[in-house]
Amino acid sequence: MAVARWVCTFTGPHLQSPPTALCSGLLATPPSSPHSERKVPLWRVILEAWEPLKPQVLNEDIFNSGPQWTTENKLINMSIWVLLPISLPVFTITGIWVVYAMALYNQHVCPVNNWMYNQSCMEILSLQTSPVLCCTLDNVPLISKCGTLPPESCFFSLICSAGSFMVILICLLRYAHVIEKHQNCFLNTAALSTGWVCAAGLIMVGNFQVDYAKVLHYVGAGVAFPTSMLFVCLQSALTYRLGKTQADYNVGHLRLGMSMLAFITLVLCGVFFIQESFALQHASAICEWLFCIIIMLFFGTFAFEFWNMSGDTLMVLARGGSFPGFSNTDSKAEEAGGPNHHYQPDGIAML
């Protein structure tokens, strides 16, 4: 209350109109003792004191300038939030191709266009100098194989760890954005959970190389691949569930198509991987590359939603998934049941 009283005292002489009722009451009321006054958070006192003064302290014409202000505000928000889903596929796809180039340069794997493999070779691949390389199944250019030996293994671990952190952030912001703009639902919670489990599996894949910790590496891959597939399916369904405009449904069509392609490549990768044929083993590696690229590009499609994201999304996270102070659900509640009707979007989880 002391902070609110100071705000009113400081801004009162500079206002064109007399102080508001709130400031009048605060200035007329003598400060009470600390023991009789109920403790109120400092940020709430500042917001309550600032809200009545905002239309007067700020230029009301600029504050309510309509489409121009809204467009500028969206551009500012876009420049901050839309970079996250765009940077994830750019960083990870570029990173794994750099890892492949390093492994190919050091002759740790065979080229992706090589389809000829042998049971064994006289020399290991890294010691061969002839133009025609003798490749075995140990040199199949799987993504994990490309990041097995140093120095490329160091970059592979870095890419997987940083990519996992970005996946966690994107899933969390997407979860909060759905609550802010719509309401919480089962699909939203399930998508958040699967996305985080996928990130945990990706960390294991990147930090436990297949040639040195095969069990842990395969456990991480067995977690990351199915959960990433489930994540894109849930997000595709959630896009249709929350779609209101034709643009929303177009994004849903795009995500559905990418989910189908990811499912096909994942199934083919698993089927070819367990075969004994050298050609099918190589085809499995190609399907693995395609699957990972599709999944990363799918994360990039969240730029459509993050375009309109603002700092209010962080308030949803700060309030533990509910945002009664600034979300659109309050206006819906007042229209439905008046100002005394309390709208609780988290009370019921619905599809």
N, C-alpha and C positions, 0 to 999 in steps of 0.2 A: 504493500500500500504506500510505503514511503516513496518507492520508485515512481508509482503512478502519480502521486501528489507532486513529485518533482517535474514529471513530464508536463503536467497541466500548468504548473507555475512557469515553466520555461517557454512553452508554446503559446500560452494565453495572450500575452501582449502582442504577438506577431500575427494573430488571426484577425481577419477582416470582420468577423462577427463575434458576438460575446462568447465566452466559454460555454461548452456544452453542458448538459445537465450532469453528466458524469463528473466533469471537472469541477462544476459548482459544488456538487455534493462532497467531493473529496477535499476541496479547499476549505469548505465551511466546517467539516467535521474535524475536530481535534484528534491528533494521533492517540490511539488507545495503547494501553500497556501491552508489553509483549506477551504477558501471561493470558490476557483476555482475548487476544486476537488469534484467530485460527490461522495456522501457517498455510500459505498459498504459494505454489511454485512461482519462482521469479518470472519465468517465461510467460506464464498465464497472466500475471499482473501487467506485464509490458504490453501483451497483445490486447488485453481489455482496455488499457488506457490509450493505445494507439488507434484502435479501430474507429471510435467516434471522430477522431481528429483527421483521419486519412483523407476524406474528401476535401478538407479545408487546407491542410498543409500541402498536399499535392495539388497540382493543377487539375481540376476536375475535368476540364475539356480533354486534356491529354490522357488522363486515367480512363475515361470512358469514350475514347476516340473511335471505338467500333472496330471494323475490319482491319484498319491499318495497325492499331496496337496489337490486335490478336495475331496478325501475320508476323510482326516483328518478334513478338513473344515466342511464337512457335519456332521461328528461325533460330532464336537463341537456344531454346530447349533442344532443337534438333542437332545443333552443332555440338552439343555435349553428349547426349545419350545415343544418338544414332551411330556414333563412331564405334561403340562397343560391339554390336552384332556384325558390323562390317569388318572390323579389324580381326575378328576371330578366324573366319575362313581365309582372309588374306595372309595372316600370320602362320596359321597351321599348314595350309596347302603349300605355301611357298617354303615353309620350313622343312616339310617332309621331302619335297623335291630337292632341296639343298642337301639333305642327309643322303638321299639316293645318289646325287652327283658325287658327293664325297666318297661314298662306299664304292661307286663305280670307278672313280679315279684311283683309289687305293686297291682296286681289284679284290674287294671283299665279296662282291656279288657279280653276277653276270648281267649283261644288258637285258632290258625288258623285251627287246625284239629278238632275243635268242631263244630258240625252241629246241635246241639240240643239247641233250644231257647224256652223261655216261655214268656207269656204275661206279667207276673209280678213275683216278688220273695219276700219272706218274709224279706230278708235282701239285702242290696246293695252288689254288688260283692266284694268290698274291705273289707267288714266285715265278709264274709263267711269263715269258717274254715274247712268245710267238704271236703273230697277228690273230691266229685262230685259237681261241681259248678253249680249254677243256673244262667243262662245267659239270658239276654233280648236283644232287638235290640239296646239298648244303649251301649252294650258291644261288638258289632261287631268289629272285628279288622281292621277297615279301617285305612289307614295311618293317616288321620286327627284325628281319635279317639285316636290313640296311642299317639299323641302329644298334647292332650287336657289338661290334668291335670299335675301339677308340681310333681316331678322335671323333668319329661321327656319333658314337654312343653318347658322348657328353651333350652334343647338340640335340640329340633325340630325347634325352631325359629332360632337357630344358624346355623343349617345345611341348612335350606332353604335360609337364608340370604347369607351365604358364597357360597352356590351353585348358587344362582342367580348372584352373582358377577363374578363367574367363567364362567357362561354361557354368560354373557355380553362380557367378554374378548375373549372367544373362537369365538363368532359370529363376533366380530370386527376384530380379526386377520384372520379369514377365509375370510371375506370380502376383506381385504387388500391383502391377499395372492392371491386371484383370480385376482385382478387388476394387481398385480405385474407380475404374470406368464402368464396371458391371456389378458383380457380386462374387463371393467365393462359392466354389462348387467342387464336387468330387473330382472332376476331370482336372481342374486346376491344381488341387493338392496332389493328385497322383502324378501329374506331369512334373511337379517340383521334386517329388521323391525320386522318381526314375532318373531325372536329370542329374541329381546329386550322386546317386549310386553309379551312374555312368561315369561321372567325373572321378569318383574313387577308383573305379576299375582302370580308367585311363592313366591315373598316377601309377598304379601297379605295373601296367604294361610298359610305361616309359622308364621306370627305375629298376625293374628286374629284367635283365636281358635274357633272351630265350636260351642262349647257350650256357649261361652260368646259373640261372635260377629258373629252370624250365617250369617247375610246378607252379610257382608264384606268378610267373608270366602268363601261363595259360589260365590260371584262376582269374587274373585281371582281365584277360581277353574274353573269357567266358562270362564275365560280369558286364564289361563295357559294350560288347557288340549287341547282345539281346536287349539290354536296357536302352541303348541309344535307338534301336529300332522301335521299341515300345514308346519312347519319348516322342519321336516324330509322329507316330500314329495318334497318340493322345493330343498332341498339339494340333494336328490336322482336324481331329474331331472337335477340339475346343474352338478352333477358328470358325467352323460351321455353326457351332452352338451359339457363339456370340456375334455372328455376322448380322449386320443390319443394312449395309449398303452393297451395291454391286461390286465396289472395289474390295470389300471384305470377302465376298464370295470368290472373286478372282484370285485373291491371295490363298483362299482355301483350296481352289482348284490346283494352283501351283504346288502347294504343299502336299496335296493328295497324290499328284503325279510323282513328286520326288519321293514320297513314302513308298509308292509302289515300285519305283526303280530301286530304291534301297533294299526293299524286301527281296526282290529278284536277285540282286547281286549278292546279298547275304546268303541266300539259300544256295546259289551256285557256288559260292566260295566254300561253304561247308561241305557240299557234296563232292566237289573236285578235290578238296584238301585230303580226304580220306582215301582217295584212289591211289593206286600204285603207278599209274601211267605218268611218265615224265611230262608229257604235254598237258595233261589235266592238272598236274601240280603247278605248272607255269600259268595255266588259265586261272587257277585259284588265286594266285598272286595278283593277277590283273583285276579280278573281281574284288579282291580286298581293297585295292587302290581306288577302284570306282566307288565302292561303298563308303569309304572314309571321306572321299571328296564330296559325295552327295550329302552326307550327314553334315559336313561343315558348311556347305552351301545352304542347307536347310536352316541352320542357325543364322545365316546372313539374312534370311527373309524376315527376321524379327525387326529389321530396320523399318518396316512398314508401321509397326506398332510403336516403336521407340521414337518415331518421328514426332509424335504428339505427346511424348512423355515429359513430365515436368518434375520439379522438386517435390510436388505433392506425393509422388510415389514413395519417396523416402519417408514421408510422414506415416504412410501406411505401415511400413516396416517398423518405425519407431513405436507405433501404437499396437504392435503385435498382431497385425492383420486386419484391424478395424480402423476406419478413418471417418468418424462421425463429424468431425469439425469442419472438414473442407470438401468431402466427397459429394458426388452428385446424388447420393442416396438420401441425403437430408432433405433436399428439395422434393424428391419423390415422396418422402415420408410426409412432408407437410401438405403436399397436394392430396395424398391419399387419406390421411387421418387428422390433419390439422397440426398445429405446433406442439400439441401435447402428446401426439402419437409418436412413439419411439420405434424407429425402424431398425431392426437388427438383422443385417444381411448374413452374419455368421451363425445365426441360430439354427438354420437348417441347411444341410449340405444336399444340393440337388444337382442333377445332371443338366 
